[in-house]
Amino acid sequence: MPADTLKTRVLNSQRPDATLVKIAVETVQKEGVRALFRGYIPAITRQGPVIVVQMPIVEHIGLMLGVGYL
């Protein structure tokens, strides 16, 4: 989740000159590219089952109502 990671770091920064580009460059230089993807596995673990269950149910309800694919 690179966008979320960078947004959080910019908002938590106490420096007045903190821009998205500066924070991104510093993060990659200090911690590597993998630091941008922190929280990816927990997010997928949380959202994966919801998508696997919810999407077939929504499609089935749409077919039952004669709407076709939503």
C-alpha positions as CSV (number, residue, x, y, z in Angstrom):
1,M,0.0,0.0,0.0
2,P,2.5,2.6,-1.1
3,A,0.0,5.5,-1.3
4,D,-1.2,4.8,2.3
5,T,2.3,4.5,3.6
6,L,3.5,7.7,2.1
7,K,0.3,9.6,3.1
8,T,0.8,8.5,6.7
9,R,4.4,9.5,6.7
10,V,3.7,12.9,5.2
11,L,0.9,13.6,7.7
12,N,3.0,12.4,10.7
13,S,6.0,14.4,9.6
14,Q,6.9,17.3,11.8
15,R,9.0,19.0,9.2
16,P,7.5,22.0,7.3
17,D,9.3,21.0,4.1
18,A,7.9,17.5,4.0
19,T,6.6,16.8,0.5
20,L,5.4,13.5,-0.9
21,V,8.4,13.2,-3.2
22,K,10.9,14.0,-0.4
23,I,9.3,11.5,1.9
24,A,9.2,8.8,-0.9
25,V,12.8,9.3,-1.8
26,E,14.0,9.2,1.9
27,T,11.9,6.1,2.6
28,V,13.3,4.2,-0.4
29,Q,16.9,5.4,0.4
30,K,16.8,4.5,4.1
31,E,14.5,1.4,4.1
32,G,14.3,0.2,0.5
33,V,11.3,-0.2,-1.8
34,R,9.8,-2.9,0.4
35,A,9.1,-0.3,3.0
36,L,6.4,1.2,0.7
37,F,4.5,-2.0,0.8
38,R,4.1,-2.3,4.6
39,G,0.7,-3.5,5.5
40,Y,0.0,-5.2,2.2
41,I,-0.3,-8.7,3.6
42,P,-2.7,-7.7,6.5
43,A,-4.8,-5.7,4.1
44,I,-5.1,-8.6,1.6
45,T,-5.8,-11.0,4.5
46,R,-8.6,-8.7,5.7
47,Q,-10.2,-7.9,2.3
48,G,-9.7,-11.2,0.5
49,P,-12.4,-13.2,2.3
50,V,-14.9,-10.4,1.9
51,I,-14.3,-10.2,-1.8
52,V,-14.5,-14.0,-2.2
53,V,-17.8,-14.2,-0.4
54,Q,-19.4,-10.9,-1.3
55,M,-18.9,-10.8,-5.1
56,P,-20.5,-14.1,-5.9
57,I,-23.5,-13.2,-3.7
58,V,-23.9,-9.9,-5.5
59,E,-23.7,-11.6,-8.9
60,H,-26.2,-14.2,-7.9
61,I,-28.7,-11.7,-6.6
62,G,-28.3,-9.7,-9.9
63,L,-29.0,-12.8,-11.9
64,M,-32.1,-13.7,-9.8
65,L,-33.5,-10.2,-10.3
66,G,-32.9,-10.5,-14.1
67,V,-30.4,-7.6,-14.1
68,G,-27.6,-9.7,-15.5
69,Y,-24.1,-8.8,-14.7
70,L,-23.7,-5.8,-12.4
